[in-house]
């Protein structure tokens, strides 16, 4: 079995993406890793080169900033990296620049790849998610955060990144048939110094909105206000080893009263139903679990 990893990034230093941690977290089970580095305003290229692994293949790209509708440029860049994978790879492990997998799950992922390698009707593997918010001590747990997403797909030409590259589909526009596995992706996109998080918000929303809309949506504040959150819980697990140095460098304070919930009456009811039954009514699912 041969496994390729892939991702894309631009301005990772300027926007403080944990891209090195993302890549190194999946390298142990990958035979190669293709990273598409967009035209950056910082030392992103040098940062990726500093990983110094023979598995890493860098392709340099130019982002089409006109593709703002729906964050389409993110899917285009993802597909560039996907297209550059070795043709003889069986599986492709996708990791975004603010995602990391804990080493405790790597064997589960590898075993699932082996189990379904010769089952062509299985298009990919579905992962669970933990969304960290404000600091490394809290996870967002409300309905607005997606619970699962595809991060391993077959290395096939009919598979493509869907919409803003949160997930994948296959030609002509069908959902992938996937197996849900016992593995979490840790999403750290909402854990940064408040000023860097505000910069990231401006850059991120510029992929969906025009400049005037971004200014109106993000505002003029120099720091991101982490207090505007509907629900958090305390994280009781451990973080991936590759994240430890970044966690040790954390130089801001974020505290939150987890008993405080900022729900509308409708969301409060739907949340109660989910806690009682495990059913998330109206959940968006860009996949078919088989």
Secondary structure by P-SEA (a helix, b strand, c coil): cbbbbbcccccccccccaaaaaaaaacccccbbbbbbcccccaaaaaaaacccccbbbbbbbbcccccccaaaaaaaaaaaaaaccccccbbbbbcccbbbbccaaaaaaaaaaaaccccccccccbbbbbbccccccccccccccccccccccccccccccccccccccccbbbbbbbbccbbbbbccccccaaaaaaaaaaaacccccaaaaaaaaccccccccccccbbbbbcccccccaaaaaaaccbbbbbccccccccaaaaaaaaaaaacccccccccccccc
